[in-house]
Amino acid sequence: MNKNISLKIHYGDKFLDFKIPEEQLLFVGEMQLIAKLENLIERLQRSFIKPVGCRSLDSLIKHKKKY
């Protein structure tokens, strides 16, 4: 006998209720609230100058310009 699991997810400003067969459900996760990012503009600018895992946006643009 296949058992259906009832789930509810937040979607926009509403919630969607649905059922899924238990054997097709991999996991159920929950969102955790995180702290608000302070100084968003400064953090974005800093990440453009010194990104994690790649060259800076400025160096990528200069490298592409071959006029």
PyMOL Python script that loads the backbone (N, CA, C, O; Angstrom):
from pymol import cmd

cmd.read_pdbstr("""\
ATOM      1  N   MET A   1       0.839  -1.194   0.000  1.00  0.00           N
ATOM      2  CA  MET A   1       0.000   0.000   0.000  1.00  0.00           C
ATOM      3  C   MET A   1       0.873   1.242   0.000  1.00  0.00           C
ATOM      4  O   MET A   1       1.758   1.380   0.845  1.00  0.00           O
ATOM      5  N   ASN A   2       0.634   2.140  -0.932  1.00  0.00           N
ATOM      6  CA  ASN A   2       1.395   3.389  -1.021  1.00  0.00           C
ATOM      7  C   ASN A   2       0.796   4.424  -0.092  1.00  0.00           C
ATOM      8  O   ASN A   2      -0.402   4.705  -0.136  1.00  0.00           O
ATOM      9  N   LYS A   3       1.650   4.988   0.751  1.00  0.00           N
ATOM     10  CA  LYS A   3       1.196   6.019   1.678  1.00  0.00           C
ATOM     11  C   LYS A   3       1.567   7.391   1.121  1.00  0.00           C
ATOM     12  O   LYS A   3       2.698   7.597   0.680  1.00  0.00           O
ATOM     13  N   ASN A   4       0.624   8.326   1.139  1.00  0.00           N
ATOM     14  CA  ASN A   4       0.883   9.692   0.710  1.00  0.00           C
ATOM     15  C   ASN A   4       1.228  10.554   1.922  1.00  0.00           C
ATOM     16  O   ASN A   4       0.613  10.437   2.982  1.00  0.00           O
ATOM     17  N   ILE A   5       2.212  11.409   1.746  1.00  0.00           N
ATOM     18  CA  ILE A   5       2.628  12.342   2.784  1.00  0.00           C
ATOM     19  C   ILE A   5       2.045  13.712   2.437  1.00  0.00           C
ATOM     20  O   ILE A   5       2.192  14.175   1.306  1.00  0.00           O
ATOM     21  N   SER A   6       1.393  14.358   3.387  1.00  0.00           N
ATOM     22  CA  SER A   6       0.847  15.705   3.188  1.00  0.00           C
ATOM     23  C   SER A   6       1.908  16.734   3.541  1.00  0.00           C
ATOM     24  O   SER A   6       2.530  16.655   4.601  1.00  0.00           O
ATOM     25  N   LEU A   7       2.112  17.690   2.660  1.00  0.00           N
ATOM     26  CA  LEU A   7       3.091  18.751   2.873  1.00  0.00           C
ATOM     27  C   LEU A   7       2.460  20.103   2.625  1.00  0.00           C
ATOM     28  O   LEU A   7       1.465  20.218   1.910  1.00  0.00           O
ATOM     29  N   LYS A   8       3.049  21.128   3.225  1.00  0.00           N
ATOM     30  CA  LYS A   8       2.609  22.505   3.039  1.00  0.00           C
ATOM     31  C   LYS A   8       3.869  23.345   2.845  1.00  0.00           C
ATOM     32  O   LYS A   8       4.779  23.306   3.673  1.00  0.00           O
ATOM     33  N   ILE A   9       3.920  24.105   1.749  1.00  0.00           N
ATOM     34  CA  ILE A   9       5.072  24.973   1.510  1.00  0.00           C
ATOM     35  C   ILE A   9       4.617  26.417   1.332  1.00  0.00           C
ATOM     36  O   ILE A   9       3.530  26.691   0.824  1.00  0.00           O
ATOM     37  N   HIS A  10       5.476  27.323   1.764  1.00  0.00           N
ATOM     38  CA  HIS A  10       5.220  28.756   1.604  1.00  0.00           C
ATOM     39  C   HIS A  10       5.539  29.117   0.163  1.00  0.00           C
ATOM     40  O   HIS A  10       6.627  28.811  -0.326  1.00  0.00           O
ATOM     41  N   TYR A  11       4.612  29.761  -0.516  1.00  0.00           N
ATOM     42  CA  TYR A  11       4.781  30.144  -1.911  1.00  0.00           C
ATOM     43  C   TYR A  11       4.226  31.545  -2.087  1.00  0.00           C
ATOM     44  O   TYR A  11       3.011  31.746  -2.087  1.00  0.00           O
ATOM     45  N   GLY A  12       5.131  32.525  -2.239  1.00  0.00           N
ATOM     46  CA  GLY A  12       4.692  33.917  -2.315  1.00  0.00           C
ATOM     47  C   GLY A  12       4.107  34.336  -0.990  1.00  0.00           C
ATOM     48  O   GLY A  12       4.751  34.193   0.049  1.00  0.00           O
ATOM     49  N   ASP A  13       2.891  34.851  -1.013  1.00  0.00           N
ATOM     50  CA  ASP A  13       2.241  35.247   0.242  1.00  0.00           C
ATOM     51  C   ASP A  13       1.190  34.217   0.676  1.00  0.00           C
ATOM     52  O   ASP A  13       0.339  34.500   1.518  1.00  0.00           O
ATOM     53  N   LYS A  14       1.266  33.020   0.085  1.00  0.00           N
ATOM     54  CA  LYS A  14       0.300  31.951   0.393  1.00  0.00           C
ATOM     55  C   LYS A  14       1.048  30.668   0.761  1.00  0.00           C
ATOM     56  O   LYS A  14       2.278  30.616   0.739  1.00  0.00           O
ATOM     57  N   PHE A  15       0.283  29.654   1.094  1.00  0.00           N
ATOM     58  CA  PHE A  15       0.814  28.322   1.327  1.00  0.00           C
ATOM     59  C   PHE A  15       0.173  27.360   0.353  1.00  0.00           C
ATOM     60  O   PHE A  15      -1.015  27.473   0.050  1.00  0.00           O
ATOM     61  N   LEU A  16       0.959  26.406  -0.141  1.00  0.00           N
ATOM     62  CA  LEU A  16       0.439  25.369  -1.017  1.00  0.00           C
ATOM     63  C   LEU A  16       0.405  24.056  -0.246  1.00  0.00           C
ATOM     64  O   LEU A  16       1.412  23.648   0.334  1.00  0.00           O
ATOM     65  N   ASP A  17      -0.732  23.404  -0.239  1.00  0.00           N
ATOM     66  CA  ASP A  17      -0.878  22.088   0.367  1.00  0.00           C
ATOM     67  C   ASP A  17      -0.875  21.052  -0.753  1.00  0.00           C
ATOM     68  O   ASP A  17      -1.545  21.228  -1.771  1.00  0.00           O
ATOM     69  N   PHE A  18      -0.122  19.977  -0.562  1.00  0.00           N
ATOM     70  CA  PHE A  18      -0.103  18.916  -1.559  1.00  0.00           C
ATOM     71  C   PHE A  18       0.288  17.599  -0.909  1.00  0.00           C
ATOM     72  O   PHE A  18       0.760  17.562   0.227  1.00  0.00           O
ATOM     73  N   LYS A  19       0.084  16.532  -1.645  1.00  0.00           N
ATOM     74  CA  LYS A  19       0.448  15.192  -1.180  1.00  0.00           C
ATOM     75  C   LYS A  19       1.427  14.588  -2.173  1.00  0.00           C
ATOM     76  O   LYS A  19       1.358  14.845  -3.375  1.00  0.00           O
ATOM     77  N   ILE A  20       2.341  13.778  -1.645  1.00  0.00           N
ATOM     78  CA  ILE A  20       3.334  13.116  -2.483  1.00  0.00           C
ATOM     79  C   ILE A  20       3.490  11.690  -1.957  1.00  0.00           C
ATOM     80  O   ILE A  20       3.471  11.474  -0.745  1.00  0.00           O
ATOM     81  N   PRO A  21       3.643  10.720  -2.852  1.00  0.00           N
ATOM     82  CA  PRO A  21       3.852   9.344  -2.392  1.00  0.00           C
ATOM     83  C   PRO A  21       5.129   9.256  -1.538  1.00  0.00           C
ATOM     84  O   PRO A  21       6.166   9.814  -1.896  1.00  0.00           O
ATOM     85  N   GLU A  22       5.036   8.558  -0.426  1.00  0.00           N
ATOM     86  CA  GLU A  22       6.134   8.472   0.529  1.00  0.00           C
ATOM     87  C   GLU A  22       7.428   7.980  -0.127  1.00  0.00           C
ATOM     88  O   GLU A  22       8.507   8.466   0.212  1.00  0.00           O
ATOM     89  N   GLU A  23       7.340   7.033  -1.050  1.00  0.00           N
ATOM     90  CA  GLU A  23       8.548   6.480  -1.683  1.00  0.00           C
ATOM     91  C   GLU A  23       9.229   7.480  -2.623  1.00  0.00           C
ATOM     92  O   GLU A  23      10.376   7.264  -3.014  1.00  0.00           O
ATOM     93  N   GLN A  24       8.547   8.565  -2.993  1.00  0.00           N
ATOM     94  CA  GLN A  24       9.138   9.575  -3.861  1.00  0.00           C
ATOM     95  C   GLN A  24       9.687  10.770  -3.087  1.00  0.00           C
ATOM     96  O   GLN A  24      10.268  11.680  -3.677  1.00  0.00           O
ATOM     97  N   LEU A  25       9.507  10.767  -1.782  1.00  0.00           N
ATOM     98  CA  LEU A  25       9.967  11.874  -0.946  1.00  0.00           C
ATOM     99  C   LEU A  25      11.396  11.599  -0.481  1.00  0.00           C
ATOM    100  O   LEU A  25      11.650  10.607   0.202  1.00  0.00           O
ATOM    101  N   LEU A  26      12.308  12.459  -0.842  1.00  0.00           N
ATOM    102  CA  LEU A  26      13.705  12.285  -0.464  1.00  0.00           C
ATOM    103  C   LEU A  26      13.954  12.783   0.951  1.00  0.00           C
ATOM    104  O   LEU A  26      14.545  12.072   1.763  1.00  0.00           O
ATOM    105  N   PHE A  27      13.504  14.011   1.257  1.00  0.00           N
ATOM    106  CA  PHE A  27      13.642  14.568   2.598  1.00  0.00           C
ATOM    107  C   PHE A  27      12.685  15.731   2.752  1.00  0.00           C
ATOM    108  O   PHE A  27      12.135  16.231   1.771  1.00  0.00           O
ATOM    109  N   VAL A  28      12.489  16.157   3.984  1.00  0.00           N
ATOM    110  CA  VAL A  28      11.702  17.349   4.280  1.00  0.00           C
ATOM    111  C   VAL A  28      12.641  18.314   4.989  1.00  0.00           C
ATOM    112  O   VAL A  28      13.186  17.992   6.045  1.00  0.00           O
ATOM    113  N   GLY A  29      12.831  19.486   4.416  1.00  0.00           N
ATOM    114  CA  GLY A  29      13.717  20.492   5.005  1.00  0.00           C
ATOM    115  C   GLY A  29      12.927  21.666   5.541  1.00  0.00           C
ATOM    116  O   GLY A  29      11.786  21.903   5.145  1.00  0.00           O
ATOM    117  N   GLU A  30      13.546  22.387   6.437  1.00  0.00           N
ATOM    118  CA  GLU A  30      12.919  23.583   6.996  1.00  0.00           C
ATOM    119  C   GLU A  30      13.865  24.760   6.858  1.00  0.00           C
ATOM    120  O   GLU A  30      15.072  24.630   7.062  1.00  0.00           O
ATOM    121  N   MET A  31      13.305  25.911   6.508  1.00  0.00           N
ATOM    122  CA  MET A  31      14.092  27.133   6.404  1.00  0.00           C
ATOM    123  C   MET A  31      14.437  27.632   7.801  1.00  0.00           C
ATOM    124  O   MET A  31      13.643  27.504   8.733  1.00  0.00           O
ATOM    125  N   GLN A  32      15.614  28.193   7.931  1.00  0.00           N
ATOM    126  CA  GLN A  32      16.001  28.814   9.188  1.00  0.00           C
ATOM    127  C   GLN A  32      16.181  30.308   8.940  1.00  0.00           C
ATOM    128  O   GLN A  32      16.708  30.714   7.904  1.00  0.00           O
ATOM    129  N   LEU A  33      15.751  31.098   9.872  1.00  0.00           N
ATOM    130  CA  LEU A  33      15.947  32.537   9.762  1.00  0.00           C
ATOM    131  C   LEU A  33      17.426  32.847   9.982  1.00  0.00           C
ATOM    132  O   LEU A  33      18.072  32.263  10.852  1.00  0.00           O
ATOM    133  N   ILE A  34      17.946  33.765   9.189  1.00  0.00           N
ATOM    134  CA  ILE A  34      19.329  34.184   9.354  1.00  0.00           C
ATOM    135  C   ILE A  34      19.348  35.682   9.627  1.00  0.00           C
ATOM    136  O   ILE A  34      18.391  36.397   9.334  1.00  0.00           O
ATOM    137  N   ALA A  35      20.447  36.132  10.189  1.00  0.00           N
ATOM    138  CA  ALA A  35      20.568  37.545  10.525  1.00  0.00           C
ATOM    139  C   ALA A  35      20.593  38.401   9.258  1.00  0.00           C
ATOM    140  O   ALA A  35      21.127  37.994   8.225  1.00  0.00           O
ATOM    141  N   LYS A  36      20.012  39.579   9.359  1.00  0.00           N
ATOM    142  CA  LYS A  36      20.003  40.523   8.250  1.00  0.00           C
ATOM    143  C   LYS A  36      21.433  40.960   7.940  1.00  0.00           C
ATOM    144  O   LYS A  36      22.227  41.181   8.854  1.00  0.00           O
ATOM    145  N   LEU A  37      21.757  41.081   6.674  1.00  0.00           N
ATOM    146  CA  LEU A  37      23.086  41.498   6.259  1.00  0.00           C
ATOM    147  C   LEU A  37      23.217  43.003   6.454  1.00  0.00           C
ATOM    148  O   LEU A  37      22.489  43.781   5.836  1.00  0.00           O
ATOM    149  N   GLU A  38      24.127  43.400   7.296  1.00  0.00           N
ATOM    150  CA  GLU A  38      24.364  44.827   7.542  1.00  0.00           C
ATOM    151  C   GLU A  38      25.236  45.403   6.427  1.00  0.00           C
ATOM    152  O   GLU A  38      26.042  44.679   5.843  1.00  0.00           O
ATOM    153  N   ASN A  39      25.090  46.666   6.131  1.00  0.00           N
ATOM    154  CA  ASN A  39      25.901  47.375   5.131  1.00  0.00           C
ATOM    155  C   ASN A  39      25.916  46.639   3.790  1.00  0.00           C
ATOM    156  O   ASN A  39      26.981  46.316   3.265  1.00  0.00           O
ATOM    157  N   LEU A  40      24.745  46.382   3.249  1.00  0.00           N
ATOM    158  CA  LEU A  40      24.610  45.602   2.033  1.00  0.00           C
ATOM    159  C   LEU A  40      25.412  46.185   0.868  1.00  0.00           C
ATOM    160  O   LEU A  40      26.117  45.442   0.184  1.00  0.00           O
ATOM    161  N   ILE A  41      25.324  47.483   0.627  1.00  0.00           N
ATOM    162  CA  ILE A  41      26.035  48.114  -0.490  1.00  0.00           C
ATOM    163  C   ILE A  41      27.542  47.926  -0.339  1.00  0.00           C
ATOM    164  O   ILE A  41      28.226  47.569  -1.298  1.00  0.00           O
ATOM    165  N   GLU A  42      28.050  48.164   0.849  1.00  0.00           N
ATOM    166  CA  GLU A  42      29.483  47.997   1.102  1.00  0.00           C
ATOM    167  C   GLU A  42      29.911  46.546   0.881  1.00  0.00           C
ATOM    168  O   GLU A  42      30.965  46.295   0.297  1.00  0.00           O
ATOM    169  N   ARG A  43      29.113  45.601   1.335  1.00  0.00           N
ATOM    170  CA  ARG A  43      29.444  44.185   1.175  1.00  0.00           C
ATOM    171  C   ARG A  43      29.445  43.790  -0.299  1.00  0.00           C
ATOM    172  O   ARG A  43      30.305  43.022  -0.729  1.00  0.00           O
ATOM    173  N   LEU A  44      28.491  44.304  -1.078  1.00  0.00           N
ATOM    174  CA  LEU A  44      28.456  44.018  -2.512  1.00  0.00           C
ATOM    175  C   LEU A  44      29.671  44.592  -3.220  1.00  0.00           C
ATOM    176  O   LEU A  44      30.295  43.920  -4.041  1.00  0.00           O
ATOM    177  N   GLN A  45      30.003  45.834  -2.901  1.00  0.00           N
ATOM    178  CA  GLN A  45      31.170  46.463  -3.522  1.00  0.00           C
ATOM    179  C   GLN A  45      32.444  45.697  -3.194  1.00  0.00           C
ATOM    180  O   GLN A  45      33.293  45.491  -4.062  1.00  0.00           O
ATOM    181  N   ARG A  46      32.575  45.277  -1.947  1.00  0.00           N
ATOM    182  CA  ARG A  46      33.757  44.522  -1.530  1.00  0.00           C
ATOM    183  C   ARG A  46      33.826  43.172  -2.262  1.00  0.00           C
ATOM    184  O   ARG A  46      34.912  42.724  -2.632  1.00  0.00           O
ATOM    185  N   SER A  47      32.690  42.536  -2.468  1.00  0.00           N
ATOM    186  CA  SER A  47      32.701  41.242  -3.155  1.00  0.00           C
ATOM    187  C   SER A  47      33.023  41.391  -4.643  1.00  0.00           C
ATOM    188  O   SER A  47      33.554  40.459  -5.247  1.00  0.00           O
ATOM    189  N   PHE A  48      32.716  42.536  -5.243  1.00  0.00           N
ATOM    190  CA  PHE A  48      33.120  42.777  -6.633  1.00  0.00           C
ATOM    191  C   PHE A  48      34.630  42.958  -6.723  1.00  0.00           C
ATOM    192  O   PHE A  48      35.257  42.487  -7.672  1.00  0.00           O
ATOM    193  N   ILE A  49      35.213  43.637  -5.744  1.00  0.00           N
ATOM    194  CA  ILE A  49      36.651  43.891  -5.737  1.00  0.00           C
ATOM    195  C   ILE A  49      37.431  42.618  -5.405  1.00  0.00           C
ATOM    196  O   ILE A  49      38.444  42.322  -6.039  1.00  0.00           O
ATOM    197  N   LYS A  50      36.961  41.876  -4.422  1.00  0.00           N
ATOM    198  CA  LYS A  50      37.663  40.667  -3.986  1.00  0.00           C
ATOM    199  C   LYS A  50      36.669  39.523  -3.816  1.00  0.00           C
ATOM    200  O   LYS A  50      36.289  39.188  -2.695  1.00  0.00           O
ATOM    201  N   PRO A  51      36.245  38.918  -4.941  1.00  0.00           N
ATOM    202  CA  PRO A  51      35.275  37.829  -4.862  1.00  0.00           C
ATOM    203  C   PRO A  51      35.921  36.544  -4.350  1.00  0.00           C
ATOM    204  O   PRO A  51      37.143  36.392  -4.379  1.00  0.00           O
ATOM    205  N   VAL A  52      35.098  35.641  -3.892  1.00  0.00           N
ATOM    206  CA  VAL A  52      35.576  34.349  -3.419  1.00  0.00           C
ATOM    207  C   VAL A  52      35.570  33.372  -4.591  1.00  0.00           C
ATOM    208  O   VAL A  52      34.532  33.162  -5.219  1.00  0.00           O
ATOM    209  N   GLY A  53      36.707  32.782  -4.882  1.00  0.00           N
ATOM    210  CA  GLY A  53      36.769  31.726  -5.884  1.00  0.00           C
ATOM    211  C   GLY A  53      37.004  32.149  -7.317  1.00  0.00           C
ATOM    212  O   GLY A  53      37.018  31.294  -8.203  1.00  0.00           O
ATOM    213  N   CYS A  54      37.192  33.442  -7.587  1.00  0.00           N
ATOM    214  CA  CYS A  54      37.496  33.865  -8.956  1.00  0.00           C
ATOM    215  C   CYS A  54      38.159  35.240  -8.929  1.00  0.00           C
ATOM    216  O   CYS A  54      38.281  35.879  -7.885  1.00  0.00           O
ATOM    217  N   ARG A  55      38.581  35.667 -10.116  1.00  0.00           N
ATOM    218  CA  ARG A  55      39.205  36.989 -10.211  1.00  0.00           C
ATOM    219  C   ARG A  55      38.165  38.074 -10.021  1.00  0.00           C
ATOM    220  O   ARG A  55      36.962  37.828 -10.113  1.00  0.00           O
ATOM    221  N   SER A  56      38.647  39.283  -9.753  1.00  0.00           N
ATOM    222  CA  SER A  56      37.737  40.410  -9.555  1.00  0.00           C
ATOM    223  C   SER A  56      37.003  40.745 -10.853  1.00  0.00           C
ATOM    224  O   SER A  56      37.503  40.480 -11.947  1.00  0.00           O
ATOM    225  N   LEU A  57      35.830  41.321 -10.719  1.00  0.00           N
ATOM    226  CA  LEU A  57      35.029  41.719 -11.871  1.00  0.00           C
ATOM    227  C   LEU A  57      35.815  42.694 -12.746  1.00  0.00           C
ATOM    228  O   LEU A  57      35.774  42.603 -13.972  1.00  0.00           O
ATOM    229  N   ASP A  58      36.526  43.621 -12.118  1.00  0.00           N
ATOM    230  CA  ASP A  58      37.334  44.603 -12.840  1.00  0.00           C
ATOM    231  C   ASP A  58      38.387  43.914 -13.713  1.00  0.00           C
ATOM    232  O   ASP A  58      38.554  44.281 -14.877  1.00  0.00           O
ATOM    233  N   SER A  59      39.095  42.925 -13.171  1.00  0.00           N
ATOM    234  CA  SER A  59      40.134  42.253 -13.955  1.00  0.00           C
ATOM    235  C   SER A  59      39.535  41.404 -15.077  1.00  0.00           C
ATOM    236  O   SER A  59      40.144  41.266 -16.138  1.00  0.00           O
ATOM    237  N   LEU A  60      38.348  40.836 -14.852  1.00  0.00           N
ATOM    238  CA  LEU A  60      37.692  40.080 -15.907  1.00  0.00           C
ATOM    239  C   LEU A  60      37.275  40.972 -17.062  1.00  0.00           C
ATOM    240  O   LEU A  60      37.394  40.584 -18.224  1.00  0.00           O
ATOM    241  N   ILE A  61      36.781  42.180 -16.747  1.00  0.00           N
ATOM    242  CA  ILE A  61      36.371  43.126 -17.779  1.00  0.00           C
ATOM    243  C   ILE A  61      37.567  43.627 -18.550  1.00  0.00           C
ATOM    244  O   ILE A  61      37.520  43.686 -19.779  1.00  0.00           O
ATOM    245  N   LYS A  62      38.656  43.997 -17.858  1.00  0.00           N
ATOM    246  CA  LYS A  62      39.869  44.484 -18.515  1.00  0.00           C
ATOM    247  C   LYS A  62      40.452  43.410 -19.413  1.00  0.00           C
ATOM    248  O   LYS A  62      40.954  43.716 -20.494  1.00  0.00           O
ATOM    249  N   HIS A  63      40.395  42.157 -18.985  1.00  0.00           N
ATOM    250  CA  HIS A  63      40.934  41.047 -19.765  1.00  0.00           C
ATOM    251  C   HIS A  63      40.157  40.852 -21.066  1.00  0.00           C
ATOM    252  O   HIS A  63      40.738  40.465 -22.080  1.00  0.00           O
ATOM    253  N   LYS A  64      38.850  41.117 -21.047  1.00  0.00           N
ATOM    254  CA  LYS A  64      37.998  40.931 -22.232  1.00  0.00           C
ATOM    255  C   LYS A  64      38.150  42.080 -23.236  1.00  0.00           C
ATOM    256  O   LYS A  64      37.943  41.884 -24.434  1.00  0.00           O
ATOM    257  N   LYS A  65      38.510  43.282 -22.752  1.00  0.00           N
ATOM    258  CA  LYS A  65      38.626  44.433 -23.647  1.00  0.00           C
ATOM    259  C   LYS A  65      39.905  44.322 -24.464  1.00  0.00           C
ATOM    260  O   LYS A  65      41.006  44.389 -23.917  1.00  0.00           O
ATOM    261  N   LYS A  66      39.760  44.154 -25.750  1.00  0.00           N
ATOM    262  CA  LYS A  66      40.924  44.098 -26.648  1.00  0.00           C
ATOM    263  C   LYS A  66      40.605  44.936 -27.877  1.00  0.00           C
ATOM    264  O   LYS A  66      40.432  44.404 -28.974  1.00  0.00           O
ATOM    265  N   TYR A  67      40.530  46.239 -27.689  1.00  0.00           N
ATOM    266  CA  TYR A  67      40.187  47.142 -28.790  1.00  0.00           C
ATOM    267  C   TYR A  67      41.432  47.577 -29.509  1.00  0.00           C
ATOM    268  O   TYR A  67      41.354  48.342 -30.470  1.00  0.00           O
TER     269      TYR A  67
END
""", "prot")
cmd.dss("prot")
cmd.show_as("cartoon", "prot")
cmd.util.cbc("prot")
cmd.orient("prot")
